[in-house]
Amino acid sequence: MATIASNKVLPAGGATTHDKAKHGLPLMMLGGSFFPFEAMPAWMAAAGRWTPNGLGVATLKELLYGNVSVTALGIGVLGIGIPATLAFVGAWRRLRSFANA
């Protein structure tokens, strides 16, 4: 089954593999998945720490090293939870509009 979105037919999964890589790969690279923050220029590391992926990586490092603070854990949970909740609500509303059409 295919979905029609933005005047092109997409596979049942939604976005094409190219679309996923185009948007996800730079965020993963900036967020510390491929390169540690310590190896990045200071401006890039500062920006990368505020991506949802970067917050997750930084919080996971703190948990693994045993020096996690409640503040850092809260920031990580909010930094990942708020965008995830917004994405879920947006997708749910969008799907409901298709169902009612």
C-alpha positions as CSV (number, residue, x, y, z in Angstrom):
1,M,0.0,0.0,0.0
2,A,1.3,3.4,-0.9
3,T,0.7,6.8,0.7
4,I,0.4,10.0,-1.3
5,A,2.3,12.9,0.3
6,S,3.5,16.2,-1.2
7,N,2.6,15.2,-4.8
8,K,4.7,12.0,-4.8
9,V,3.9,8.4,-4.0
10,L,5.8,7.0,-1.0
11,P,6.1,3.5,0.2
12,A,3.9,2.2,3.0
13,G,6.6,3.2,5.6
14,G,6.3,6.9,4.8
15,A,9.5,8.7,3.9
16,T,11.9,7.2,1.4
17,T,15.3,6.0,2.5
18,H,16.9,9.0,0.8
19,D,14.6,11.4,2.8
20,K,15.5,9.7,6.1
21,A,19.2,9.9,5.4
22,K,19.0,13.5,4.2
23,H,17.4,14.6,7.5
24,G,18.6,12.1,10.0
25,L,22.3,11.7,9.1
26,P,23.4,15.3,9.8
27,L,21.6,15.3,13.1
28,M,23.2,12.0,14.1
29,M,26.7,13.3,13.1
30,L,26.1,16.6,15.0
31,G,24.6,14.8,18.0
32,G,27.7,12.7,18.8
33,S,26.7,9.3,17.4
34,F,29.7,9.1,15.0
35,F,32.2,11.5,16.5
36,P,32.7,12.3,20.2
37,F,32.0,15.9,21.3
38,E,35.6,16.1,22.4
39,A,36.8,15.7,18.9
40,M,34.5,18.4,17.4
41,P,35.1,22.1,17.2
42,A,33.7,24.0,20.2
43,W,30.8,25.6,18.3
44,M,29.8,22.2,16.8
45,A,29.9,20.4,20.1
46,A,27.9,23.1,21.8
47,A,25.2,22.9,19.1
48,G,25.3,19.1,19.0
49,R,24.7,18.8,22.7
50,W,21.3,20.4,22.3
51,T,20.0,18.0,19.6
52,P,17.7,15.3,21.0
53,N,20.4,12.7,19.9
54,G,23.2,14.7,21.6
55,L,21.2,15.0,24.8
56,G,20.7,11.3,24.8
57,V,24.3,10.6,24.1
58,A,25.5,13.0,26.8
59,T,23.0,11.6,29.4
60,L,24.0,8.0,28.5
61,K,27.7,8.8,29.0
62,E,27.0,10.3,32.4
63,L,24.9,7.3,33.4
64,L,27.6,4.9,32.3
65,Y,30.4,6.8,34.0
66,G,28.3,7.0,37.2
67,N,28.3,10.8,37.6
68,V,24.8,11.7,36.6
69,S,23.1,14.7,38.2
70,V,19.3,15.0,38.5
71,T,19.5,18.3,36.6
72,A,21.3,16.7,33.6
73,L,19.0,13.7,33.6
74,G,15.9,16.0,33.7
75,I,17.3,18.1,30.8
76,G,17.9,14.9,28.8
77,V,14.4,13.6,29.5
78,L,12.8,16.9,28.6
79,G,15.0,17.4,25.5
80,I,14.0,14.0,24.2
81,G,10.5,13.8,25.6
82,I,9.1,17.1,24.4
83,P,10.1,16.7,20.7
84,A,8.9,13.1,20.8
85,T,5.6,14.1,22.3
86,L,5.1,16.9,19.7
87,A,6.0,14.6,16.9
88,F,3.5,12.0,18.2
89,V,0.7,14.5,18.6
90,G,1.4,16.0,15.2
91,A,1.3,12.6,13.5
92,W,-1.8,11.6,15.4
93,R,-3.6,14.7,14.4
94,R,-2.5,14.3,10.8
95,L,-3.7,10.7,10.6
96,R,-7.0,11.7,12.2
97,S,-7.5,14.4,9.5
98,F,-6.9,11.7,6.8
99,A,-9.4,9.4,8.5
100,N,-12.1,12.1,8.7
101,A,-11.6,13.2,5.0
